[in-house]
């Protein structure tokens, strides 16, 4: 079902960047395409077999990739510090460049985006910037503003990285775990980032959304998805009990059933 991991080079802000990616069921040439966007410490490999399971259930093709700084993609340079616009740059620059490099036709057959955490925020920013180039989106634990509980949890993650085996565990999924961890951790704990919000920006989104939040999420409250729904009435909400920040790991079967039905039902009925 899945092809082997491959690499493609894109131009990002005038420098060459290598991106690792993997196709799922590429032989389904006329089926909708789902692009998977990982969390702030995620990578292609950390999705494990979830993308394949969802694509199989929905009858879709899939594209999974690691953003720059993650997995086997070009790592973040040791002196490179991400700015307050780091998620915007992924949505407005990196993702369009990747889709173009892989000849994904976002005009005649716009893809679905499936984003988790930071990847869900990138999904929202892409949908707001390119409203005609997306069929719809599934958002797992998205961030539209910074909450105190997220900062507290990310502070705890910093302690765990310095004092436990977290670095070794991340090294299974990232060629350079320091690149992945510190790029994410430093910007989220940068004091000015506490004012970060995309609440106003997302109001231009036209596609339908499924926003999912675990009731035990340690990085965000239900205000994240409720805030989306207040601004975008086309949003469907899914609140999952016994579920933390990663619904695809904590409640995979239920999520696959609901997300695949959402994509299947809406594929032929998007603006």
C-alpha atoms as one frame of an Amber mdcrd trajectory, in Angstrom:
protein
   0.000   0.000   0.000   2.766   2.451   0.898   5.830   3.282  -1.126   9.228
   3.485   0.485  10.419   6.735   2.008  11.799   9.087  -0.627  13.447  12.515
  -0.688  12.842  15.658  -2.682  14.687  18.965  -2.638  12.833  22.246  -2.400
  13.992  25.836  -2.393  13.085  27.483   0.896  13.942  31.160   1.194  16.837
  30.767  -1.199  18.394  27.667   0.323  18.047  24.032  -0.712  16.177  21.869
   1.787  15.741  18.109   1.626  12.299  16.769   2.566  11.574  13.116   3.344
   8.169  11.915   2.190   6.146   8.797   1.530   3.191   8.096  -0.740   0.330
   5.882   0.381  -1.669   4.005  -2.268  -0.360   6.167  -5.149  -2.041   3.795
  -7.612  -5.414   5.285  -6.607  -4.783   8.066  -9.094  -8.355   9.399  -9.132
  -8.916   9.155  -5.367  -8.727  12.167  -3.051  -5.302  12.916  -1.601  -4.796
  13.362   2.146  -1.642  15.217   3.208  -0.554  14.481   6.791   1.112  17.226
   8.866   2.801  16.081  12.065   2.968  17.605  15.531   5.689  19.809  17.003
   7.910  16.863  17.923   6.635  14.535  15.208   7.939  13.192  11.936   6.932
  10.909   9.097   7.935   7.839  11.100   6.087   8.888  14.250   2.724   8.576
  12.484   3.486   4.838  12.272   0.703   3.055  10.355  -2.108   5.495  11.131
  -2.028   7.308   7.751  -2.218   3.984   5.892  -5.152   2.841   8.028  -7.063
   6.077   7.445  -6.374   6.086   3.700  -7.536   2.494   3.453 -10.760   3.262
   5.338 -11.458   6.371   3.246 -10.321   4.926  -0.086  -7.832   7.766  -0.468
  -4.243   8.339  -1.442  -1.885   9.743   1.164   1.222  11.896   1.420   3.225
  11.925   4.656   6.304  14.086   5.141   8.693  15.468   7.729   9.024  19.228
   7.930  12.505  20.805   7.809  14.193  20.188  11.141  12.456  16.841  11.690
  12.873  13.176  10.846  15.339  12.679   8.006  14.626  16.075   6.432  17.292
  18.776   6.507  17.903  19.552  10.188  17.717  22.978  11.735  21.162  24.541
  11.999  22.402  24.763  15.590  22.353  28.584  15.472  18.966  28.808  13.714
  16.211  30.132  15.962  12.641  29.964  14.707  10.678  33.208  14.702   7.150
  34.016  15.792   6.048  33.302  12.216   7.473  29.769  12.115   4.077  28.133
  11.570   3.101  30.716   8.951   6.283  29.999   7.008   5.546  26.277   6.994
   2.031  26.947   5.692   2.825  29.697   3.200   6.255  28.610   1.965   7.297
  25.026   2.729   4.043  23.158   2.098   3.280  24.881  -1.243   6.873  24.289
  -2.372   6.637  20.614  -1.465   3.314  20.114  -3.245   4.703  21.837  -6.337
   7.884  19.734  -6.266   5.785  16.560  -6.130   3.463  17.734  -8.938   0.365
  17.786  -6.732  -2.356  19.608  -8.669  -3.994  21.763  -6.007  -6.224  23.520
  -8.546  -8.140  20.741 -10.293  -7.903  18.235  -7.437  -7.259  20.091  -4.155
  -5.932  17.851  -1.383  -7.338  17.226   2.055  -5.065  18.172   4.936  -4.864
  16.134   8.143  -2.904  18.014  10.774  -1.957  17.287  14.373  -1.104  20.001
  16.937   1.388  22.364  15.250   0.536  20.550  12.024  -3.128  21.400  12.556
  -2.245  25.068  13.010  -0.243  24.933   9.783  -3.275  23.348   8.123  -5.491
  26.237   9.246  -2.979  28.816   8.028  -2.684  27.088   4.648  -6.474  26.914
   4.305  -6.761  30.620   5.128  -4.043  31.654   2.686  -5.041  29.313  -0.163
  -8.808  28.798   0.248  -9.246  27.397  -3.273  -6.367  24.927  -2.936  -7.771
  22.691  -0.215 -10.745  20.335  -0.282 -11.207  20.126   3.482  -9.306  19.438
   6.672  -9.190  17.318   9.785  -7.605  19.080  12.753  -6.300  17.108  15.736
  -5.619  19.202  18.853  -5.110  22.433  16.889  -3.647  25.608  18.380  -5.257
  28.939  17.481  -3.866  30.733  20.536  -1.373  30.023  23.319  -2.821  28.828
  26.624  -1.018  28.749  29.959  -1.427  24.983  30.221   0.459  24.518  26.945
   3.360  26.621  28.185   3.428  24.639  31.426   3.440  21.302  29.592   6.157
  22.448  27.189   8.229  23.626  30.160   7.869  20.134  31.642   8.967  18.660
  28.311  12.137  20.759  28.475  12.950  19.312  31.894  12.257  15.795  30.601
  14.547  16.336  27.607  17.385  17.468  29.856  16.911  14.972  32.670  15.319
  11.793  31.281  15.685   9.500  28.267  13.392  11.658  26.099  16.274  12.615
  23.808  17.124   8.961  23.196  13.473   8.132  22.489  13.184  10.993  19.993
  16.401   9.854  18.313  14.467   6.836  16.998  12.407   9.191  14.845  14.755
  12.114  14.110  18.233  12.101  12.610  18.975  15.134  14.781  16.748  15.118
  17.888  18.259  18.393  19.138  17.124  20.069  15.921  13.569  18.862  16.388
  13.274  19.452  20.107  14.935  22.813  20.573  13.421  24.387  17.465   9.968
  23.597  18.839  10.661  24.127  22.541  12.529  27.424  22.301   9.915  29.244
  20.244   6.978  28.012  22.312   8.719  29.154  25.512   9.868  32.475  23.999
   7.906  35.048  26.065   6.587  37.066  23.072   5.089  33.887  21.642   2.538
  33.882  24.460   0.654  36.541  22.457   0.581  34.414  19.295  -2.906  33.955
  17.864  -4.414  33.081  14.488  -8.003  33.614  15.589  -8.616  36.467  13.147
  -6.667  34.952  10.247  -8.701  31.761  10.038 -11.929  33.612   9.269 -11.145
  33.467   5.524 -11.279  29.652   5.461 -13.958  28.332   3.103 -13.565  24.552
   3.293 -15.271  22.257   5.767 -13.390  21.262   8.899 -13.480  18.447  11.430
 -11.860  19.676  14.658 -10.919  17.012  17.213  -9.862  17.473  20.823  -9.177
  14.987  23.601 -10.792  15.889  26.897  -7.536  15.000  28.677  -5.304  17.053
  26.374  -2.419  18.466  28.399  -1.550  21.065  25.746  -4.903  22.724  25.144
  -8.490  23.131  26.278 -11.708  22.795  24.314 -11.514  26.536  23.668  -9.132
  25.735  20.818 -11.732  23.882  18.753 -14.701  25.863  20.073 -12.906  29.039
  19.006 -12.619  27.639  15.492 -16.298  26.690  15.390 -17.434  30.141  16.553
 -15.624  31.746  13.644 -16.207  29.037  11.044 -19.720  27.563  11.247 -18.830
  24.864   8.712 -16.742  23.224  11.453 -17.799  19.886  12.906 -16.526  19.139
  16.409 -15.414  15.854  17.916 -14.622  15.759  21.633 -13.045  12.499  22.776
 -13.074  11.202  26.343 -10.141   9.123  27.629  -7.986  10.944  25.111  -4.973
  13.205  25.462  -3.090  15.317  22.943  -2.819  12.568  20.323  -6.253  11.247
  19.297  -4.711   9.113  16.533  -2.824   7.178  19.210  -5.359   7.232  22.044
  -8.569   6.657  20.049  -7.438   5.440  16.591 -10.412   3.258  15.693 -13.042
   5.859  16.544 -11.055   8.620  14.877 -10.564   6.621  11.692 -14.274   5.782
  11.514 -15.395   9.393  11.977 -12.665  11.047   9.901 -13.029   8.648   6.982
 -16.804   9.179   6.967 -16.294  12.955   7.070 -13.878  12.879   4.136 -15.976
  10.436   2.111 -19.187  12.398   2.624 -17.678  15.784   1.897 -15.358  14.930
  -0.991 -17.982  15.607  -3.639 -19.581  18.501  -1.787 -16.860  21.031  -1.020
 -17.019  24.643  -2.265
